[in-house]
Amino acid sequence: MKPIDKALAVRKGAGSLFTSILSLFPLHLEIKRDPTSFCRVCLLFLLGLCSLSGCDVRNLMEIEIGSTKAMVELAGDPEARRKGLMGRTQLGQDQGMLMVYPSPSILDIWMLNTAIPLDVGFFDAQGRLVNIASMLPDGGKQIYTSMLPSVYALEMNMGWFARHGLKPGVKLQLPYSVQAR
């Protein structure tokens, strides 16, 4: 029986979309028929698609600001920081970019070739939020600056910090140490 025929037969018999999808996977994958295993397989599949589309999954990190979680791309070298979110047309609801700098300094951010309205939060070496700036696409005309020396600039969709009630002083928590070049 072909996999698609098998899926349709299972679907008719059990009426379960979950069972139908699982039946499409080759038996050599030995997928257990439980939600945890299924979610793991789907995550691996999506990560594979992401890497094929040019997304660098090695540079993704889940961070916390206060008790709010976000999934961010890391930009820890001069070229990645310079490129930032250029060319992007959208960001997921709790997704963004964390730019990491080698030492505390007054940071300047611009919106060159960036089409998404963003907020940038500047964080000091202890991970405390220094200030937030709202940035509209303007072709890089305006420069947005940290009020105090900072080592992190977190770019998120405009309104993200306010929506989560995040204000100066809240703490950025990283799952592991990140070194910038």
C-alpha positions in Angstrom: 0.0 0.0 0.0 1.4 3.5 -0.9 1.9 5.9 2.0 -0.8 8.2 0.8 -3.3 5.4 0.5 -2.3 4.1 3.9 -2.8 7.6 5.3 -6.3 7.9 3.8 -7.2 4.4 5.0 -6.1 5.3 8.6 -7.9 8.6 8.4 -11.1 6.9 7.4 -10.7 4.2 10.1 -9.6 6.3 13.0 -10.8 9.8 12.0 -7.6 11.2 13.5 -5.5 13.8 11.5 -2.7 13.1 13.9 -2.7 9.4 13.0 -3.0 10.2 9.3 0.1 12.5 9.4 2.1 9.9 11.4 1.3 7.2 8.9 3.0 9.2 6.1 6.4 8.8 7.9 8.6 5.8 6.9 8.6 3.1 9.5 12.4 3.2 9.8 12.0 6.6 11.6 10.3 4.6 14.4 8.1 7.5 15.4 6.2 6.8 18.6 2.6 7.7 18.3 2.6 10.3 21.1 2.4 14.1 20.9 6.0 14.7 22.2 7.7 12.6 19.6 5.4 14.1 16.9 6.3 17.6 18.0 10.0 16.8 17.9 9.8 15.4 14.4 7.8 18.5 13.3 10.4 20.8 14.9 13.3 19.1 13.1 11.4 19.3 9.8 10.7 23.0 10.3 14.4 23.7 11.3 15.4 21.9 8.1 13.0 24.1 6.0 14.4 27.1 7.8 18.0 26.2 6.9 17.0 25.6 3.3 15.4 29.1 3.2 18.6 30.8 4.3 17.8 31.2 8.0 20.9 30.4 10.1 19.4 28.3 12.9 22.7 28.1 14.6 22.3 31.7 15.6 18.9 31.4 17.2 18.5 31.8 20.9 15.5 32.0 23.3 16.0 34.9 25.7 14.0 36.3 28.6 13.4 40.0 29.5 11.8 40.0 32.9 9.4 37.1 32.6 8.8 37.6 28.8 10.4 35.1 26.4 11.5 35.9 22.8 13.3 34.0 20.1 16.1 36.0 18.6 18.8 35.8 16.0 22.2 36.7 17.3 24.3 39.3 15.6 27.7 39.2 17.3 30.2 40.3 14.6 30.5 43.6 12.8 29.0 42.3 9.5 26.0 40.7 11.2 25.3 43.9 13.2 25.7 46.1 10.2 23.2 43.9 8.2 20.8 43.6 11.1 17.2 43.1 9.8 17.8 44.7 6.4 15.6 43.3 3.6 13.1 41.6 6.0 9.5 42.2 5.3 8.1 40.7 8.6 9.0 39.3 12.0 7.1 36.8 14.1 5.2 38.1 17.1 7.9 37.3 19.7 10.9 37.2 17.3 13.7 39.7 16.8 17.4 40.3 16.6 19.9 40.6 19.5 23.0 42.6 18.5 25.9 41.9 20.9 28.8 44.3 21.1 32.3 43.6 22.4 32.4 46.3 25.1 30.0 48.9 26.6 29.7 52.0 24.5 27.1 54.5 23.3 25.3 52.5 20.6 23.9 53.9 17.4 21.3 52.1 15.3 19.7 53.0 12.0 16.9 51.7 9.8 18.8 51.5 6.4 16.9 49.1 4.0 14.6 47.9 6.8 10.9 47.9 6.0 9.5 46.8 9.4 8.7 49.4 12.1 10.8 48.3 15.1 11.5 49.1 18.7 15.1 48.8 19.9 15.9 48.2 23.5 19.4 49.0 24.7 20.9 46.9 27.5 24.0 47.6 29.6 26.7 45.1 30.5 24.6 43.8 33.5 21.7 43.1 31.2 19.5 46.0 32.5 17.3 47.8 29.9 18.6 51.3 29.6 16.2 52.8 27.1 13.8 51.9 24.2 13.5 53.8 20.9 10.7 53.3 18.3 12.1 53.3 14.8 10.1 53.8 11.6 11.5 52.8 8.2 13.2 55.9 6.8 16.1 54.7 4.6 18.6 55.2 7.4 18.1 58.9 7.8 17.6 58.9 11.6 20.1 57.5 14.2 18.7 55.9 17.4 21.1 56.1 20.3 21.5 54.4 23.7 21.3 56.8 26.6 24.1 55.0 28.5 26.9 52.6 27.5 25.3 49.4 26.3 26.4 46.0 25.0 23.1 44.7 23.7 20.6 46.1 21.2 17.4 44.1 20.9 15.3 44.8 17.8 11.6 43.7 18.0 8.4 44.6 16.3 7.2 48.1 17.1 5.2 48.1 20.3 6.6 44.8 21.6 8.2 46.3 24.7 5.1 48.3 25.7 2.8 45.3 25.0 4.7 43.2 27.5 5.1 46.1 30.0 8.9 46.1 29.7 10.5 49.3 31.0 14.0 50.5 31.8 15.6 48.5 34.6 14.1 45.2 33.6 16.7 42.5 33.2 17.8 40.6 30.0 18.6 36.9 30.7 20.6 34.8 28.2 20.7 31.0 28.4 24.5 31.1 27.9 27.3 33.6 27.6 27.6 35.3 24.2 30.9 36.8 23.1 31.0 39.5 20.4 33.7 40.4 18.0 
